[in-house]
Amino acid sequence: MVRLPPLLSRRARMVGDGEIQRLLLDQGLIVLPSAACNSIRSFAKTSNSSDWSALGKRLMLHQEFEEARTAFTRAQDLKMVAVATACCLRQLAHNTLEARQRCDAFLKSAAAFGQCAVKAENIEERHDHHAAAAGCYAQAGHHHAAIQFFELAERYTEAALHCLHNGRLDRAVLLIKKYTTNIDQETRERIQDAARLKYLKEKRPE
């Protein structure tokens, strides 16, 4: 049974538990209650490495990252241990309130995702880890690194928008020129309009 906040719980009863719970899980707004410890205890005596790995993947989907790391450790899957660790660090960063500590926590998680990208077995995994690192750098306010990692992830629209929203309009213009076909039209037009206005004020050519 998923624990919902009171307001969401009332809505879930109106819409239908299964549908609303899946939507909220997909959006990361809720996590399943932690039955992970019981699951791990029940696995402890009889399970092989493939069982532990499957459990770890299920726990990752439910954002039970600490328990997933334990399961992947039992499976001796060092690559997934590193991914679960990076996710743990990001989760901790999101839960950190003090500004300096929060920034440091996101930088630590970004570095961890960067290492996961180095060890990725395929381009899709590598892009996912680079995108996760970019998001962490963005949260930490390290905009140059965020843009760099969005580019490495081939998330060019995200890179251009990050430039636009963080005072790097010239870099955004360069991105839409370099990756024209990879950046959505609305984003290109927003950047072009902003650049046109800025360059007009500065009396310089586009």
C-alpha positions as semicolon CSV with decimal commas, in nm:
position;residue;x (nm);y (nm);z (nm)
1;M;0,000;0,000;0,000
2;V;0,142;0,334;-0,102
3;R;0,142;0,605;0,164
4;L;0,002;0,927;0,016
5;P;-0,019;1,271;0,179
6;P;-0,380;1,344;0,291
7;L;-0,470;1,562;-0,009
8;L;-0,322;1,320;-0,262
9;S;-0,484;1,031;-0,076
10;R;-0,829;1,184;-0,120
11;R;-0,759;1,243;-0,490
12;A;-0,635;0,888;-0,533
13;R;-0,963;0,753;-0,399
14;M;-1,151;0,971;-0,650
15;V;-0,939;0,884;-0,954
16;G;-0,850;0,524;-0,875
17;D;-0,563;0,394;-0,667
18;G;-0,376;0,199;-0,931
19;E;-0,369;0,470;-1,196
20;I;-0,283;0,760;-0,965
21;Q;-0,014;0,566;-0,780
22;R;0,160;0,471;-1,102
23;L;0,145;0,834;-1,222
24;L;0,291;0,964;-0,896
25;L;0,561;0,697;-0,890
26;D;0,661;0,779;-1,248
27;Q;0,689;1,148;-1,159
28;G;0,894;1,076;-0,847
29;L;0,635;1,241;-0,623
30;I;0,595;0,935;-0,402
31;V;0,787;0,618;-0,329
32;L;0,656;0,287;-0,218
33;P;0,674;0,226;0,158
34;S;0,992;0,053;0,248
35;A;0,932;-0,317;0,243
36;A;1,292;-0,338;0,128
37;C;1,434;-0,455;0,457
38;N;1,186;-0,742;0,470
39;S;1,261;-0,824;0,107
40;I;1,633;-0,831;0,173
41;R;1,591;-1,048;0,483
42;S;1,373;-1,292;0,290
43;F;1,636;-1,312;0,016
44;A;1,930;-1,347;0,249
45;K;1,950;-1,723;0,281
46;T;1,834;-1,859;-0,051
47;S;1,899;-1,615;-0,331
48;N;2,169;-1,618;-0,598
49;S;2,330;-1,321;-0,770
50;S;2,064;-1,292;-1,041
51;D;1,792;-1,281;-0,775
52;W;1,977;-1,007;-0,588
53;S;2,026;-0,813;-0,910
54;A;1,655;-0,837;-0,996
55;L;1,565;-0,721;-0,645
56;G;1,807;-0,430;-0,677
57;K;1,644;-0,317;-1,001
58;R;1,298;-0,329;-0,846
59;L;1,420;-0,125;-0,551
60;M;1,574;0,131;-0,786
61;L;1,235;0,177;-0,957
62;H;1,085;0,245;-0,612
63;Q;1,365;0,489;-0,526
64;E;1,488;0,267;-0,242
65;F;1,847;0,345;-0,334
66;E;2,023;0,242;-0,012
67;E;1,852;-0,096;-0,015
68;A;1,919;-0,131;-0,388
69;R;2,287;-0,072;-0,322
70;T;2,282;-0,352;-0,064
71;A;2,113;-0,586;-0,312
72;F;2,361;-0,505;-0,590
73;T;2,648;-0,556;-0,345
74;R;2,511;-0,903;-0,270
75;A;2,487;-0,961;-0,646
76;Q;2,850;-0,848;-0,681
77;D;2,739;-0,606;-0,953
78;L;2,991;-0,326;-0,903
79;K;2,856;-0,115;-1,189
80;M;2,505;-0,104;-1,040
81;V;2,646;-0,048;-0,691
82;A;2,804;0,270;-0,832
83;V;2,476;0,379;-0,995
84;A;2,277;0,317;-0,677
85;T;2,540;0,509;-0,479
86;A;2,514;0,807;-0,715
87;C;2,136;0,800;-0,678
88;C;2,171;0,786;-0,300
89;L;2,395;1,091;-0,306
90;R;2,150;1,282;-0,527
91;Q;1,862;1,190;-0,299
92;L;2,061;1,309;0,001
93;A;2,140;1,636;-0,178
94;H;1,772;1,699;-0,248
95;N;1,701;1,650;0,121
96;T;1,979;1,886;0,235
97;L;1,857;2,234;0,332
98;E;2,169;2,433;0,420
99;A;2,285;2,605;0,101
100;R;2,659;2,530;0,114
101;Q;2,608;2,169;0,218
102;R;2,339;2,126;-0,048
103;C;2,573;2,257;-0,318
104;D;2,854;2,027;-0,204
105;A;2,617;1,730;-0,195
106;F;2,501;1,791;-0,552
107;L;2,860;1,828;-0,670
108;K;2,945;1,497;-0,506
109;S;2,652;1,326;-0,675
110;A;2,741;1,485;-1,010
111;A;3,092;1,345;-0,985
112;A;2,950;1,003;-0,900
113;F;2,724;1,005;-1,207
114;G;3,020;1,117;-1,415
115;Q;3,211;0,808;-1,302
116;C;2,910;0,591;-1,386
117;A;2,915;0,737;-1,738
118;V;3,280;0,639;-1,778
119;K;3,193;0,278;-1,694
120;A;2,869;0,263;-1,894
121;E;2,836;-0,032;-2,129
122;N;2,644;0,147;-2,405
123;I;2,575;0,495;-2,536
124;E;2,223;0,511;-2,391
125;E;2,349;0,442;-2,040
126;R;2,631;0,692;-2,087
127;H;2,388;0,961;-2,197
128;D;2,157;0,891;-1,903
129;H;2,443;0,927;-1,655
130;H;2,574;1,243;-1,823
131;A;2,222;1,390;-1,809
132;A;2,195;1,301;-1,440
133;A;2,530;1,467;-1,375
134;A;2,415;1,775;-1,567
135;G;2,106;1,800;-1,352
136;C;2,316;1,781;-1,036
137;Y;2,556;2,048;-1,158
138;A;2,257;2,267;-1,243
139;Q;2,120;2,225;-0,890
140;A;2,461;2,321;-0,752
141;G;2,470;2,636;-0,966
142;H;2,774;2,518;-1,162
143;H;2,631;2,626;-1,493
144;H;2,934;2,572;-1,717
145;A;2,959;2,209;-1,607
146;A;2,582;2,161;-1,639
147;I;2,588;2,283;-2,000
148;Q;2,893;2,070;-2,079
149;F;2,727;1,754;-1,946
150;F;2,395;1,827;-2,119
151;E;2,596;1,841;-2,441
152;L;2,773;1,515;-2,359
153;A;2,430;1,362;-2,302
154;E;2,316;1,503;-2,638
155;R;2,036;1,687;-2,457
156;Y;2,086;1,995;-2,669
157;T;1,751;2,158;-2,598
158;E;1,817;2,129;-2,223
159;A;2,166;2,275;-2,273
160;A;2,030;2,570;-2,471
161;L;1,752;2,638;-2,220
162;H;1,998;2,624;-1,932
163;C;2,208;2,886;-2,108
164;L;1,904;3,104;-2,172
165;H;1,783;3,086;-1,813
166;N;2,121;3,146;-1,654
167;G;2,264;3,451;-1,825
168;R;2,454;3,276;-2,102
169;L;2,269;3,401;-2,406
170;D;2,576;3,410;-2,634
171;R;2,643;3,045;-2,556
172;A;2,278;2,964;-2,625
173;V;2,309;3,132;-2,967
174;L;2,617;2,923;-3,045
175;L;2,432;2,607;-2,946
176;I;2,132;2,672;-3,170
177;K;2,368;2,742;-3,459
178;K;2,569;2,427;-3,396
179;Y;2,279;2,192;-3,319
180;T;1,998;2,351;-3,519
181;T;1,821;2,026;-3,606
182;N;1,860;1,886;-3,253
183;I;1,698;2,174;-3,064
184;D;1,323;2,218;-3,073
185;Q;1,183;2,507;-3,273
186;E;1,020;2,687;-2,980
187;T;1,350;2,696;-2,789
188;R;1,537;2,822;-3,098
189;E;1,284;3,099;-3,149
190;R;1,297;3,206;-2,784
191;I;1,675;3,232;-2,799
192;Q;1,670;3,415;-3,131
193;D;1,417;3,668;-3,000
194;A;1,617;3,725;-2,681
195;A;1,941;3,764;-2,878
196;R;1,783;4,001;-3,127
197;L;1,666;4,229;-2,844
198;K;1,999;4,214;-2,662
199;Y;2,209;4,279;-2,970
200;L;1,983;4,566;-3,074
201;K;2,036;4,732;-2,736
202;E;2,410;4,675;-2,762
203;K;2,414;4,790;-3,126
204;R;2,600;4,484;-3,249
205;P;2,518;4,253;-3,540
206;E;2,348;3,921;-3,480
